[in-house]
Amino acid sequence: MTDGVYRYIRHPQYAGLFLIMVGWLIHWPTLLTLVLFPILVAVYARLALSEEKSLEQRFGEKYNSYKAQTPRFFPRLTKSRV
């Protein structure tokens, strides 16, 4: 899948989750949310890396090319020169 939102970022579902967690921190700044935020970010970032390894094995150079052009979690603010 390389069109739609996947054209701009490789893991939009995790990026959305990160944004929701930032919202929780702003709206509900408790010790629990402060502790859970970095843990959840680390767990999902690790999961994304694991998924990418599987995709590299399955799709090879095609996925590596996609990876080179498309950021992992947050879109680029400037246009790519590729």
SETILUM-197416 format. One line per field, with one value per residue (C-alpha): residue number from 1; x, y, z. Coordinates in nm, 4 decimals. Layout:
N
vexnu = c(NUM:...)
x = c(X:...)
y = c(Y:...)
z = c(Z:...)
***
This chain:
82
vexnu = c(1:2:3:4:5:6:7:8:9:10:11:12:13:14:15:16:17:18:19:20:21:22:23:24:25:26:27:28:29:30:31:32:33:34:35:36:37:38:39:40:41:42:43:44:45:46:47:48:49:50:51:52:53:54:55:56:57:58:59:60:61:62:63:64:65:66:67:68:69:70:71:72:73:74:75:76:77:78:79:80:81:82)
x = c(0.0000:0.1728:-0.1137:-0.3495:-0.2044:0.0669:0.2097:0.3153:0.3960:0.4584:0.2731:-0.0255:-0.2076:0.0828:0.1245:-0.2438:-0.2007:0.0973:-0.1117:-0.3938:-0.1463:-0.0122:-0.3732:-0.4160:-0.1035:-0.2374:-0.5937:-0.5248:-0.1695:-0.1398:0.1516:0.0019:-0.0113:0.3395:0.4729:0.2756:0.3497:0.7192:0.6525:0.3769:0.5821:0.8765:0.6571:0.4888:0.8149:0.9659:0.6588:0.6925:1.0570:0.9568:0.6857:0.9316:1.1775:0.9017:0.8066:1.1704:1.1919:0.8649:0.9021:1.2802:1.4112:1.0639:0.9961:1.3438:1.2766:0.9425:1.1168:1.3782:1.1088:0.8495:0.9058:0.8096:0.5690:0.5419:0.5254:0.7963:0.7086:0.8976:0.8745:1.1230:1.3823:1.3620)
y = c(0.0000:0.3143:0.5499:0.7527:0.8401:0.5744:0.7993:1.0428:0.8168:0.4435:0.3976:0.6345:0.4298:0.4649:0.8342:0.8828:0.6985:0.9187:1.2295:1.0948:1.0301:1.3867:1.5049:1.2958:1.4525:1.8007:1.7310:1.4892:1.5464:1.2839:1.0778:0.7753:0.9463:1.0868:0.7383:0.5551:0.7945:0.7102:0.3400:0.3250:0.5246:0.2866:-0.0238:0.0972:0.2231:-0.1208:-0.2862:-0.0646:-0.1699:-0.5345:-0.4910:-0.3166:-0.6062:-0.8441:-0.6182:-0.5931:-0.9727:-1.0035:-0.7186:-0.6641:-0.3702:-0.2423:-0.1826:-0.0367:0.2150:0.3065:0.3382:0.5727:0.8124:0.7880:0.8852:0.6409:0.8358:1.2017:1.3519:1.5801:1.9470:2.0144:1.8432:1.5667:1.6263:1.2647)
z = c(0.0000:-0.1183:-0.1932:0.0216:0.3606:0.3102:0.0415:0.3175:0.6144:0.6580:0.9885:1.0008:1.2643:1.5079:1.4279:1.5079:1.8350:1.9248:1.8588:2.0754:2.3571:2.3296:2.3571:2.6714:2.8204:2.7518:2.8623:3.1471:3.2768:3.5468:3.6689:3.4919:3.1510:3.1996:3.2754:3.0068:2.7207:2.6659:2.7295:2.4671:2.2165:2.2644:2.2309:1.9118:1.7612:1.8215:1.6702:1.3624:1.3224:1.3509:1.0876:0.8574:0.8808:0.7750:0.4858:0.3754:0.3651:0.1765:-0.0758:-0.0860:-0.2847:-0.3649:0.0059:0.0624:-0.2131:-0.0529:0.2846:0.1402:0.0166:0.2931:0.6581:0.9321:1.1568:1.0603:0.7110:0.5804:0.5882:0.2648:-0.0706:-0.1394:-0.4108:-0.5303)
***
